Amino acid sequence: MGSKQVSKSRNGGFSKLKTVESSASSTTSSSKLYQEASVDSHSSPTSSSVRSKPQLPPKPLQSKENVTVTVRFRPLSPREIRKGEEIAWYADGETIVRNENNQSIAYAYDRVFGPTTTTRNVYDVAAQHVVNGAMAGVNGTIFAYGVTSSGKTHTMHGNQRSPGIIPLAVKDAFSIIQETPRREFLLRVSYFEIYNEVVNDLLNPAGQNLRIREDEQGTYIEGIKEEVVLSPAHALSLIAAGEEHRHIGSTSFNLLSSRSHTMFTLTIESSPLGDNNEGGAVHLSQLNLIDLAGSESSKAETSGLRRKEGSYINKSLLTLGTVISKLTDRRASHVPYRDSKLTRLLESSLSGHGRVSLICTVTPASSNSEETHNTLKFAHRAKHIEIQAAQNKIIDEKSLIKKYQYEIRQLKEELEQLKQGIKPVSQLKDISGDDIDIVLLKQKLEEEEDAKAALLSRIQRLTKLILVSNKTPQTSRFSYRADPRRRHSFGEEELAYLPHKRRDLTDDENLELYVSREGTPEIIDDAFIEEKKTRKHGLLNWLKIKVHI
């Protein structure tokens, strides 16, 4: 741990910070500093010191900027506490991580979150500006990086008491639609995993081993299923369905380890509100929310399938590290995006026009000191990547929202023509006689009424897919500035897919002890434990099914 840091250079080196004298607040004892907050509320403001500080300043929609890099500490796990683990790394204020045993080793980031920081705080600082940008037409990517059991999935998905970045971002997207009455939106989602270098569609079990393709607009997955979503509950229900097919497994470091990288993509289209907006530009963007599998330590006792999975995970993460190093080296002539499926899919995010936020999750425990240090060095390199945040506008009929708007206009014209040429069938009820022309006329009118009803039904279905605010349009345009007053109140059904407790702090020794919602301990028999240890699918459902109501 006494390794020396060198001055920042073009090849992505690390700057050594001078030792900063700690304030009284930063010299809090380790036992107090690493206690987990008892409540991680998602529906009300918090008194956290991070929450009381200003957020990262909003950035313009077209500017050069660096990747936003934040570090989040998780608390010591029950197993680490029982083993008497000591604190090796800690948050020194809100922007610095320092080594407990060598105070001269320190790294500075955009923000550092201590173990008592809520996920809501993390979202406000590290993710909300990316989500706001995506809703305004700027591509965005948010991903969590760290070793296994460091809290990545807890940060990205969360639990029912503390929803993660993904549900908060989904909720925020629909809130922004309500705050933007002068535009109409169309949202669609996809969800896939990269398992052992194979791309699998989590929304379509038949979509296995999908191919990555490229066109003039960038990289895409051929045959991936996309679904138009109408509400936060609708989008989150698709995530829940996808989680049933995600690969998980047990390792010596994490009983419920993610064995694949997952990417939930929200594609956002918006155009000016109104029937006569065919000449208006459409904003088109993608918001990628990525939960990376954890890198595997050489200390992990794995064999067979788990060792194979770990090898693929480490190789893809090593390639990601190499790509980031090359991007910070101005002398680099080649960036090896194609060396892994993960980096190939991240190419447009890391080198294109968009906004990127990297959340590195770490453990303070001394047993993982080396792994935490590697994560911190990775985060420090990523800070120096420059990207261009630019608004995406398209003016062609390839846009899905344009296609739907055009079809709605055509259907309305057909409907109007039918209305003008039809006499209501009710006016012919009194006509009697055996005249064949009258019978045929009645039949024709009934068919036209049916056609009219079908047109109206199609118009209503298409109109429902295009989301608009129910607020009165104002003269002011949509503000890109994050609204600090925006709150997320979730319905019970929206978070039903999430576990009731943190899974990253679960270990073998206390697995059998669960606490019911009333606080009563419940014991699970050994046979059930062994059955669930061998499962490799249904990551979040695994925890949900054993909660006692």
FIVO-216996 format. One record per residue (C-alpha): x, y, z; residue in three letters. Coordinates in steps of 0.001 Angstrom, whole numbers, plus 500000, padded with zeros to 6 digits. Layout:
// FIVO-216996
XYZALA ...
//
This chain:
// FIVO-216996
500000500000500000MET 503021502212500032GLY 503049502583496246SER 503964506035494961LYS 501684508055492732GLN 503088509953489766VAL 502099513288488317SER 499238513387485848LYS 500449512631482355SER 498836512094479001ARG 498934508355479395ASN 496262508394482071GLY 498497508443485158GLY 497387509546488582PHE 497950512788490419SER 499144512624493989LYS 497213514906496305LEU 498947516660499145LYS 497831515555502567THR 494926517700503684VAL 494412518325507357GLU 491127516688508316SER 488423518730509963SER 486713517617513123ALA 483904516105511088SER 486286514022508986SER 488090512510511968THR 484999510703513153THR 485834507250514438SER 485595504419511935SER 482873502690513910SER 480617505725513549LYS 481694506619510041LEU 480744503241508592TYR 477423502632510273GLN 474643502267507698GLU 471708504653507826ALA 468666502943509303SER 466283504381506722VAL 466996505175503074ASP 463861507098502159SER 462772507580498584HIS 459736509741499154SER 460887512575501386SER 463870514953501604PRO 466799513878503730THR 468898515842506180SER 472109514288504856SER 475029516656504567SER 475339515729500907VAL 471690516638500357ARG 472137520057501941SER 475007520918499600LYS 474481522283496083PRO 474249519703493332GLN 476729519551490500LEU 475961522583488294PRO 473753521961485259PRO 475683521826482007LYS 474676523367478678PRO 473186521137476004LEU 476173521526473683GLN 479609521637475276SER 482790519706475859LYS 482915518117479261GLU 484451515271481186ASN 482820512095482357VAL 481151512663485732THR 482867510320488196VAL 481571509609491689THR 482557507049494313VAL 480131505379496704ARG 481229503522499846PHE 479065500737501141ARG 479023499963504878PRO 480906497033506319LEU 478948493824505817SER 477899491627508776PRO 480568489110507786ARG 483281491797507681GLU 482231493076511092ILE 482303489567512571ARG 485797489052511172LYS 486980492281512765GLY 487786493968509459GLU 489441497378509695GLU 488824500446507573ILE 491353500728504731ALA 489784503551502696TRP 487444506335503722TYR 485681509440502416ALA 487574512569503455ASP 484924515197502856GLY 482734515186499762GLU 485329514915496998THR 488346512994498335ILE 489011509318499069VAL 491974508684501340ARG 493906505624502448ASN 493726505028506192GLU 497220503539506402ASN 498962506010504099ASN 497396509457504246GLN 499427510657501258SER 497529508300498956ILE 494349510119498008ALA 492141510650494978TYR 489756513460494099ALA 486453512971492274TYR 483359514962491396ASP 481698513610494530ARG 482380510947497137VAL 479455509357498981PHE 479945507877502433GLY 478185504678503536PRO 475283506555505143THR 474440508403501920THR 471075507457500451THR 470654506299496881THR 468344509270496390ARG 471327511554497144ASN 473494509619494717VAL 470844509985492023TYR 470469513738492556ASP 474191514357492087VAL 475367511617489730ALA 472368510814487544ALA 469665513464487399GLN 471554515783485036HIS 472073512851482651VAL 468365511952482728VAL 467343515575482176ASN 469710515797479226GLY 468328512586477700ALA 464795513966477891MET 466050517044475997ALA 467708515019473224GLY 471222514394474609VAL 472361510765474773ASN 473166509631478305GLY 474882506671479948THR 475021505868483654ILE 476895502819484837PHE 478047501309488102ALA 481528499780488328TYR 483189497885491167GLY 484227494519492530VAL 481656491869493328THR 479591492611496448SER 480506496314496470SER 476932497536495977GLY 476549498009492208LYS 473160496334491857THR 471968497954495088HIS 472921501328493593THR 471342500678490189MET 468211498748491252HIS 467945499277495011GLY 465282497752497202ASN 461717498628498146GLN 462799500999500915ARG 465428502628498739SER 464826502466494965PRO 467965502625492855GLY 469135504738489939ILE 467073502816487355ILE 463613503159488968PRO 464387506763489960LEU 465422507592486387ALA 462297505958484954VAL 460113507890487376LYS 461952511119486579ASP 461472510651482833ALA 457695510574483204PHE 457807513497485645SER 459691515553483047ILE 456993514771480476ILE 454445516291482862GLN 456678519346483249GLU 456990519817479475THR 453514520652478164PRO 454689522051474818ARG 456172518761473580ARG 454875515245473074GLU 456966512165473793PHE 457276508543472800LEU 459283506236475077LEU 460395502697474349ARG 462675500346476264VAL 464962497375475720SER 466781495227478269TYR 469605492772477620PHE 472565491070479268GLU 476067490168478161ILE 476764486722479614TYR 480044484991478742ASN 480407487358475748GLU 476932486421474467VAL 474194489053474122VAL 470816487800475394ASN 467514489688475204ASP 465986489763478691LEU 462584490868477348LEU 462425488035474835ASN 463706484633476054PRO 463951483493472421ALA 466380486309471647GLY 469660484575472484GLN 473156485158471080ASN 472140488349469276LEU 474537490066466896ARG 475958493563467268ILE 475708495635464095ARG 476760499102463001GLU 475244501718460726ASP 475688505436460127GLU 473946506187463423GLN 476193503938465528GLY 476156500500467119THR 472964498524467681TYR 471820494998468549ILE 470116493207465686GLU 466712491763466614GLY 466515493258470111ILE 462951493595471354LYS 461732497106472104GLU 458467497936473836GLU 456716501294473931VAL 455995502194477573VAL 453129504295478886LEU 453920504726482584SER 456623504115485213PRO 454783500988486370ALA 454740499693482786HIS 458497500226482342ALA 459379498739485733LEU 457199495696485058SER 459346494994481995LEU 462485495202484134ILE 460880492752486558ALA 460161490374483678ALA 463729490730482433GLY 465241490028485851GLU 463629486587485755GLU 466048485651482972HIS 469220487304484250ARG 472139485086485254HIS 473236485047488880ILE 475355482679490938GLY 477007482126494288SER 480692482866494892THR 482800482889498028SER 482540486686498118PHE 478893487123497187ASN 476072484631497584LEU 473966486498495014LEU 476546487602492468SER 475515489062489105SER 477182486919486449ARG 476402489200483521SER 476494492848482512HIS 473024494278481939THR 471902497351480013MET 468434498890480300PHE 467934501384477470THR 465234504029477353LEU 464859505507473851THR 463227508928473970ILE 461623510777471076GLU 459903514133471397SER 458477516716469034SER 456580520007469308PRO 452999519519470428LEU 450255519838467818GLY 448764518263464709ASP 450680520477462284ASN 454209519837463487ASN 455374517684460584GLU 458094520205459795GLY 459435520325463343GLY 462628518543464316ALA 462351515480466507VAL 464679515088469484HIS 465948511513469622LEU 468160510182472411SER 469006507067474364GLN 469457506727478105LEU 471585503665478912ASN 471464502413482504LEU 474137499767483027ILE 474763497380485901ASP 478178495817485330LEU 479073492447486775ALA 481686492689489507GLY 485318492003488783SER 486515488764490352GLU 489428488733492771SER 492074486043492486SER 491139485265496099LYS 487671484138495006ALA 487327480393495453GLU 485572479469492227THR 485658476477489932SER 483899475100486882GLY 481137477353485552LEU 481779480128488099ARG 485452480281487116ARG 484511480457483427LYS 482017483248484139GLU 484582485125486205GLY 487124484832483409SER 484736486403480885TYR 483748489134483349ILE 487357490039484147ASN 488367490031480481LYS 485579492437479497SER 486302494746482438LEU 490026494665481655LEU 489196495690478086THR 487020498498479437LEU 489966499692481527GLY 492252499555478487THR 489757501541476404VAL 489506504221479074ILE 493307504432479331SER 493586504830475558LYS 490922507536475512LEU 492953509595477978THR 496177509106476020ASP 496352511621473178ARG 499149509618471604ARG 496995506496471267ALA 496262505702467622SER 493909502790468258HIS 491200502230470873VAL 490306498498471154PRO 486518498815471354TYR 486040495583469409ARG 487931493451471918ASP 484741492812473922SER 480974493051473468LYS 480749495461476403LEU 483197498029475027THR 481768497706471544ARG 478339498673472865LEU 479820501467475001LEU 481778502940472081GLU 479157505527471144SER 478828506594474792SER 482547506955475495LEU 483552508517472186SER 480410510113470824GLY 478072512975471553HIS 476505512354474925GLY 476807512585478640ARG 478339509866480828VAL 478219509308484577SER 480370506627486206LEU 479442505528489732ILE 482224503452491295CYS 481129501369494268THR 483742500350496824VAL 484029498609500156THR 486096500173502956PRO 487191496780504317ALA 490886496045504680SER 490482492587503114SER 489503494262499833ASN 491999497116500035SER 493817496192496831GLU 490569495722494875GLU 489251499062496146THR 492507500742495123HIS 492173499318491609ASN 488619500659491380THR 489781504098492522LEU 492529504134489892LYS 490019503123487224PHE 487718505961488327ALA 490593508443488276HIS 491481507530484697ARG 487853507871483598ALA 487756511448484939LYS 489988512591482102HIS 487824511359479236ILE 486455514285477246GLU 483074513947475571ILE 480791516231473598GLN 477259516778474874ALA 475104517609471858ALA 471390517558471166GLN 470261514997468586ASN 467702516239466068LYS 466217514346463143ILE 463775515640460553ILE 462921512476458642ASP 460136509940458813GLU 462424507302460364LYS 461394508617463731SER 458788506367465332LEU 456909509312466796ILE 456815510929463329LYS 455541507679461865LYS 452770507467464442TYR 451873511145464038GLN 451670510742460260TYR 449527507617460577GLU 447194509380463010ILE 446752512270460554ARG 446033509861457701GLN 443525507914459790LEU 441773511103460834LYS 441449512138457189GLU 439987508737456285GLU 437608508980459211LEU 436450512431458153GLU 435839511225454601GLN 433757508341455900LEU 431748510663458114LYS 430952512962455210GLN 429770510157452945GLY 427697508182455444ILE 424111508562456567LYS 423571507022459980PRO 422070503519459811VAL 419392504687462256SER 417896506895459520GLN 417231503797457394LEU 415399501807460068LYS 411987502965458847ASP 412681502028455241ILE 410746498901454331SER 410301496782451252GLY 412115494093449422ASP 414085496388447190ASP 417510494812446826ILE 419175498241446578ASP 417930499196450048ILE 419235495950451544VAL 422619496476449929LEU 422681500092451089LEU 422017499055454679LYS 424764496454454447GLN 427209498990453008LYS 426389501528455701LEU 426912498949458444GLU 430286498025456939GLU 431276501681456805GLU 430216502141460427GLU 432430499184461346ASP 435298500696459363ALA 434752503999461131LYS 434888502284464527ALA 438081500458463534ALA 439708503707462402LEU 438712505441465623LEU 440078502553467699SER 443407502657465830ARG 443646506424466294ILE 443003506040470022GLN 445636503287470376ARG 448295505298468543LEU 447429508491470392THR 447789506639473686LYS 451387505728472818LEU 452340509389472437ILE 452705510876475902LEU 451752514471476622VAL 451579516558479762SER 448160517206481256ASN 449344520675482245LYS 448419523802480315THR 451204524772477875PRO 453198527767479051GLN 455043530293476937THR 458377529316478458SER 460382526493476914ARG 461458523335478685PHE 464181524129481198SER 467140521775481230TYR 467871522721484830ARG 467229519942487318ALA 464283520655489563ASP 465508519994493133PRO 461900519919494307ARG 461016516962492109ARG 460132514048494356ARG 459582510409493572HIS 456555508803495161SER 456248505188494065PHE 453182503003494154GLY 453563499611495795GLU 453072497798492491GLU 455838499810490801GLU 458500498520493199LEU 457116495005493586ALA 460033493568491595TYR 462625494883494065LEU 463842492940497107PRO 462931494114500597HIS 466542494197501780LYS 470040494865500477ARG 471383491814498715ARG 475025492956498550ASP 475336492622502341LEU 473895489092502399THR 476323486282503188ASP 476274482552503858ASP 476461482816507616GLU 473352484907508098ASN 471383483840505028LEU 468972481698507025GLU 467900484623509222LEU 465352486890507574TYR 463304489603509214VAL 459636489920508347SER 458046493279507624ARG 456837493282511223GLU 460398492761512441GLY 460009489127513497THR 462975486868512666PRO 462098483907510467GLU 464278480832509966ILE 464543479211506541ILE 465296475501506385ASP 468619474262505012ASP 467014472515502034ALA 465578475799500818PHE 468940477527501227ILE 470743474888499179GLU 468060475000496486GLU 468373478755496107LYS 472173478693496158LYS 472147476580493011THR 469764478860491123ARG 471269481029488416LYS 468225482991487270HIS 465764485377488864GLY 468199487648490684LEU 465742489997492368LEU 462850487542492557ASN 465163485300494604TRP 464965487728497517LEU 461370488775496966LYS 459801485323497298ILE 461042484705500848LYS 459820487943502431VAL 457083487255504961HIS 454128489629504720ILE 
//
